[in-house]
Amino acid sequence: MGDVQTLMDMGFPKERAEYALKVTSNKGVEPAMEWLLAHVDEPIPQQPAAEESPSTSNTEKAAAGEAKSLKCDDCGKLCKDQGEVEFHAAKTGHSNFSESTEEKKPLTEEEKKQQLALIEEKLRQKRLEREEREKQDALERERNRIKSGKDMSEARRRAEELEMKKIIEQRKREKAEEKAARERVKAQIEADKARRKASQTSPTAETTPVASSSVSSTTTTADVKSPPKEYKETRIQIRLQDGSTLTETFNVNEQLSAVRVFIQMKTGNETPFGLMTTFPRKVFDFDDFEKPLSALGLVPSAVLIMTKVNV
């Protein structure tokens, strides 16, 4: 009914609008409009009229007068059929109609041209409205697409910022842990220096002279082996890559990593490096740096060489 009403709003009678939609398989207003414009003068097939009662004679019809049109009592306009009456009523608001014996005159060629021009103008307006509506819909879809793209970019940017913050915080923690480790080693080195200084200023133990005149006493001393000396400190000499040397005394229980931290503090070298002995040659691996100097045979003194590490 919506397509029928649209065609009626354009000036077509209801019966012709319904018939045009029927012959175009109800494909819409435009196909029906094109059919109506192409068959403007073509009459539409009429439905078979109901059989007249035998009691009604042609003489009575002629005497009574046959209604040939419907007349609007409000403005006097003649309507050909009920479809035109409904269209006229909807357009003007008139509601008083009666049958009339007057026959509605067919449109002249000029009136047909005017009506055709009016219909084409209405059709053009409909097309313009549809194109404008489609254009607005396309613009709205483009706005939504751009907005969606911006939202995705913003979400990606926030994720990258969060990831960068995590990386920065991780680096800060690593630097803080490294700094704390250096402070601990530095404090241990300072404590060892203070202890060595205190031991150097303390009086040495008195030694008991041994009589050299007794042959038996000399023989007894030579036969008895003295116990091995227990070292608490070791003196480490480090040969750097540039040819210079560093010398420092460490506690024998300190790990080899303390020597590496000492080299880093003295040289400011942050790049990875390794250590090895001169003779017999031994290259220390990762696990060796966690072992004490006494367990690595670097007591009471040793020479270490700084080496490059392939990363």
C-alpha positions as CSV (number, residue, x, y, z in Angstrom):
1,M,0.0,0.0,0.0
2,G,2.9,2.3,0.5
3,D,4.0,2.2,-3.1
4,V,0.3,2.7,-4.2
5,Q,0.0,5.8,-2.0
6,T,3.3,7.1,-3.4
7,L,2.1,6.8,-7.0
8,M,-1.2,8.3,-6.0
9,D,0.7,11.3,-4.4
10,M,2.3,11.8,-7.8
11,G,-1.1,12.1,-9.5
12,F,-1.9,8.6,-10.8
13,P,-5.3,7.1,-10.1
14,K,-5.4,4.2,-7.6
15,E,-6.5,1.6,-10.2
16,R,-3.7,2.5,-12.6
17,A,-1.1,2.6,-9.8
18,E,-2.2,-0.9,-8.6
19,Y,-2.2,-2.3,-12.1
20,A,1.3,-0.8,-12.8
21,L,2.7,-2.4,-9.7
22,K,1.0,-5.7,-10.6
23,V,2.5,-5.8,-14.2
24,T,6.0,-4.9,-12.9
25,S,5.8,-7.7,-10.3
26,N,5.8,-5.3,-7.4
27,K,9.4,-4.3,-7.9
28,G,8.9,-0.8,-6.5
29,V,7.8,2.7,-7.4
30,E,10.3,3.5,-10.1
31,P,9.5,0.4,-12.4
32,A,5.8,1.1,-11.9
33,M,6.4,4.8,-12.7
34,E,8.3,4.0,-15.9
35,W,5.4,1.7,-17.0
36,L,2.8,4.4,-16.3
37,L,4.8,7.0,-18.3
38,A,5.2,4.6,-21.2
39,H,1.5,3.6,-21.3
40,V,-0.1,6.9,-20.4
41,D,-2.8,6.6,-23.0
42,E,-3.3,2.8,-22.7
43,P,-6.5,1.8,-20.9
44,I,-6.2,-0.8,-18.2
45,P,-8.3,-4.0,-18.4
46,Q,-11.5,-3.7,-16.5
47,Q,-12.7,-6.4,-14.1
48,P,-15.8,-8.2,-15.4
49,A,-18.8,-6.5,-14.0
50,A,-21.3,-8.5,-12.0
51,E,-24.2,-9.9,-13.8
52,E,-27.2,-7.6,-13.8
53,S,-30.4,-8.8,-12.3
54,P,-32.9,-10.0,-15.0
55,S,-35.5,-7.8,-13.4
56,T,-33.5,-4.7,-14.4
57,S,-34.3,-3.7,-18.0
58,N,-32.3,-1.5,-20.3
59,T,-35.3,0.8,-20.5
60,E,-35.3,1.3,-16.8
61,K,-31.5,2.1,-16.9
62,A,-32.0,4.6,-19.6
63,A,-35.0,6.2,-17.8
64,A,-33.1,6.4,-14.5
65,G,-29.9,7.7,-16.1
66,E,-26.6,5.9,-15.7
67,A,-23.9,7.5,-13.5
68,K,-20.8,8.2,-15.6
69,S,-18.6,9.9,-13.0
70,L,-18.3,11.0,-9.4
71,K,-18.6,14.6,-8.6
72,C,-17.1,16.5,-5.6
73,D,-19.9,18.6,-4.1
74,D,-17.4,20.8,-2.4
75,C,-15.5,22.0,-5.5
76,G,-17.4,20.5,-8.5
77,K,-14.5,18.4,-9.8
78,L,-15.4,15.3,-11.7
79,C,-13.6,12.0,-10.8
80,K,-13.6,9.1,-13.2
81,D,-13.6,6.3,-10.6
82,Q,-13.3,5.6,-6.9
83,G,-9.5,5.7,-7.0
84,E,-9.6,9.3,-8.2
85,V,-12.2,10.1,-5.5
86,E,-9.8,8.8,-2.8
87,F,-6.9,10.7,-4.2
88,H,-8.8,13.9,-4.5
89,A,-10.2,13.5,-0.9
90,A,-6.7,12.8,0.5
91,K,-5.2,15.8,-1.4
92,T,-7.9,18.4,-0.7
93,G,-9.7,17.2,2.4
94,H,-13.1,17.2,0.6
95,S,-15.5,14.6,1.8
96,N,-18.8,15.2,-0.1
97,F,-19.2,13.3,-3.4
98,S,-22.1,12.2,-5.4
99,E,-22.8,10.3,-8.6
100,S,-23.1,12.3,-11.8
101,T,-24.3,11.6,-15.3
102,E,-21.7,13.9,-16.7
103,E,-18.8,12.1,-18.3
104,K,-15.3,13.2,-17.4
105,K,-13.7,14.6,-20.5
106,P,-10.3,13.0,-21.4
107,L,-7.2,15.1,-21.0
108,T,-6.1,17.1,-24.0
109,E,-2.6,16.7,-25.4
110,E,-1.5,19.9,-23.6
111,E,-3.0,18.7,-20.2
112,K,-1.3,15.3,-20.8
113,K,2.1,17.0,-21.4
114,Q,1.6,19.2,-18.3
115,Q,0.7,16.2,-16.1
116,L,3.6,14.2,-17.6
117,A,6.0,17.1,-16.8
118,L,4.6,17.3,-13.3
119,I,5.1,13.5,-12.8
120,E,8.6,13.6,-14.1
121,E,9.5,16.5,-11.8
122,K,8.1,14.6,-8.8
123,L,10.1,11.6,-9.9
124,R,13.3,13.7,-10.2
125,Q,12.7,15.1,-6.7
126,K,12.3,11.6,-5.4
127,R,15.6,10.5,-7.1
128,L,17.4,13.6,-5.7
129,E,16.1,12.8,-2.2
130,R,17.2,9.2,-2.5
131,E,20.7,10.3,-3.8
132,E,21.0,12.8,-0.9
133,R,20.0,10.2,1.6
134,E,22.5,7.7,0.2
135,K,25.2,10.4,0.3
136,Q,24.4,11.2,3.9
137,D,24.5,7.5,4.7
138,A,27.9,7.1,3.0
139,L,29.2,10.1,5.0
140,E,28.0,8.6,8.2
141,R,29.7,5.3,7.4
142,E,32.9,7.1,6.7
143,R,32.7,9.1,9.9
144,N,32.2,5.8,11.8
145,R,35.1,4.2,10.0
146,I,37.4,7.1,10.8
147,K,36.3,7.1,14.4
148,S,36.8,3.4,14.7
149,G,40.3,3.8,13.2
150,K,41.1,6.6,15.7
151,D,39.9,4.5,18.6
152,M,42.1,1.6,17.5
153,S,45.1,3.9,17.1
154,E,44.5,5.4,20.6
155,A,44.2,2.0,22.1
156,R,47.5,0.9,20.4
157,R,49.2,4.0,21.6
158,R,48.1,3.5,25.2
159,A,49.3,-0.1,25.0
160,E,52.7,1.0,23.7
161,E,53.0,3.6,26.5
162,L,52.2,1.0,29.1
163,E,54.8,-1.4,27.7
164,M,57.4,1.4,27.6
165,K,56.6,2.3,31.3
166,K,57.1,-1.4,32.2
167,I,60.5,-1.4,30.4
168,I,61.6,1.8,32.1
169,E,60.6,0.5,35.5
170,Q,62.4,-2.8,34.9
171,R,65.6,-0.9,33.9
172,K,65.3,1.3,37.0
173,R,65.0,-1.8,39.2
174,E,68.0,-3.4,37.5
175,K,70.1,-0.3,38.0
176,A,69.0,0.0,41.6
177,E,69.9,-3.7,42.2
178,E,73.3,-3.2,40.5
179,K,74.0,-0.1,42.5
180,A,73.1,-1.8,45.7
181,A,75.5,-4.7,44.8
182,R,78.3,-2.3,44.1
183,E,77.7,-0.5,47.4
184,R,77.9,-3.8,49.2
185,V,81.2,-4.8,47.5
186,K,82.5,-1.3,48.1
187,A,81.7,-1.4,51.7
188,Q,83.3,-4.9,52.0
189,I,86.4,-3.6,50.3
190,E,86.6,-0.6,52.7
191,A,86.1,-2.9,55.6
192,D,88.9,-5.2,54.4
193,K,91.2,-2.2,54.0
194,A,90.4,-1.0,57.5
195,R,91.0,-4.5,58.9
196,R,94.3,-4.8,57.1
197,K,95.4,-1.3,58.3
198,A,94.5,-2.3,61.9
199,S,96.4,-5.6,61.7
200,Q,99.5,-3.8,60.3
201,T,99.6,-1.3,63.3
202,S,99.1,-4.1,66.0
203,P,102.2,-5.5,67.8
204,T,103.6,-8.8,66.4
205,A,103.7,-11.9,68.5
206,E,107.0,-12.6,70.2
207,T,109.0,-15.5,68.9
208,T,110.9,-17.9,71.1
209,P,114.6,-18.2,70.2
210,V,115.8,-21.7,69.4
211,A,119.2,-22.9,70.7
212,S,121.5,-23.8,67.9
213,S,124.1,-25.5,70.0
214,S,122.1,-28.7,70.7
215,V,122.4,-31.2,67.8
216,S,119.5,-33.2,69.1
217,S,117.2,-30.2,69.2
218,T,118.0,-29.3,65.6
219,T,117.4,-32.8,64.5
220,T,114.0,-32.9,66.2
221,T,112.9,-29.6,64.6
222,A,113.8,-30.8,61.2
223,D,111.9,-34.0,61.6
224,V,108.6,-32.3,62.7
225,K,106.7,-30.7,59.8
226,S,105.1,-27.3,60.4
227,P,101.3,-27.1,59.8
228,P,100.2,-25.4,56.5
229,K,99.5,-21.7,56.9
230,E,95.9,-20.5,56.7
231,Y,95.6,-17.3,54.6
232,K,92.8,-14.9,55.2
233,E,93.7,-12.5,52.4
234,T,95.1,-12.8,48.9
235,R,96.8,-10.3,46.7
236,I,95.4,-10.1,43.2
237,Q,97.1,-8.4,40.2
238,I,94.8,-7.7,37.2
239,R,96.2,-7.0,33.8
240,L,93.8,-4.8,31.9
241,Q,93.1,-4.9,28.1
242,D,95.0,-1.6,27.6
243,G,98.2,-3.1,29.1
244,S,97.9,-1.3,32.5
245,T,97.6,-3.2,35.8
246,L,95.5,-3.0,39.0
247,T,96.5,-4.5,42.3
248,E,94.2,-5.1,45.3
249,T,94.0,-7.4,48.3
250,F,90.8,-9.4,48.8
251,N,89.4,-11.7,51.5
252,V,89.9,-15.3,50.5
253,N,86.2,-16.0,51.1
254,E,85.1,-13.3,48.6
255,Q,83.7,-14.5,45.3
256,L,85.5,-13.9,42.0
257,S,82.6,-11.6,41.1
258,A,84.0,-9.1,43.7
259,V,87.1,-8.8,41.6
260,R,85.0,-8.1,38.5
261,V,83.0,-5.4,40.3
262,F,86.3,-3.9,41.6
263,I,87.6,-3.7,37.9
264,Q,84.3,-2.0,36.8
265,M,84.5,0.6,39.6
266,K,88.2,1.4,38.8
267,T,87.9,1.5,35.0
268,G,84.2,2.5,34.5
269,N,84.0,-0.3,32.0
270,E,80.3,-1.5,31.6
271,T,80.8,-3.9,28.7
272,P,81.0,-7.7,29.6
273,F,84.5,-9.1,30.0
274,G,86.1,-12.3,31.3
275,L,89.0,-13.3,33.5
276,M,91.7,-16.0,33.2
277,T,95.0,-17.0,34.9
278,T,98.5,-16.8,33.3
279,F,100.0,-20.2,34.1
280,P,98.6,-22.7,34.2
281,R,96.0,-21.0,32.0
282,K,92.5,-21.2,33.1
283,V,89.5,-19.3,31.7
284,F,86.8,-18.8,34.3
285,D,83.3,-19.5,33.2
286,F,80.0,-18.0,34.5
287,D,79.7,-20.5,37.5
288,D,83.3,-19.7,38.6
289,F,82.3,-16.1,39.4
290,E,80.1,-17.4,42.2
291,K,82.9,-19.3,43.9
292,P,85.3,-18.0,46.6
293,L,88.8,-17.0,45.7
294,S,90.3,-19.8,47.9
295,A,88.3,-22.5,46.0
296,L,89.7,-21.2,42.7
297,G,93.4,-21.5,43.8
298,L,93.9,-17.7,43.8
299,V,95.5,-17.7,47.4
300,P,97.8,-16.2,48.6
301,S,98.4,-14.3,45.4
302,A,97.5,-14.5,41.7
303,V,97.7,-12.7,38.4
304,L,94.5,-12.4,36.4
305,I,94.1,-11.2,32.8
306,M,91.1,-9.3,31.6
307,T,89.7,-10.9,28.4
308,K,87.0,-10.0,25.8
309,V,83.6,-11.8,25.8
310,N,81.7,-12.5,22.6
311,V,78.1,-11.5,23.1
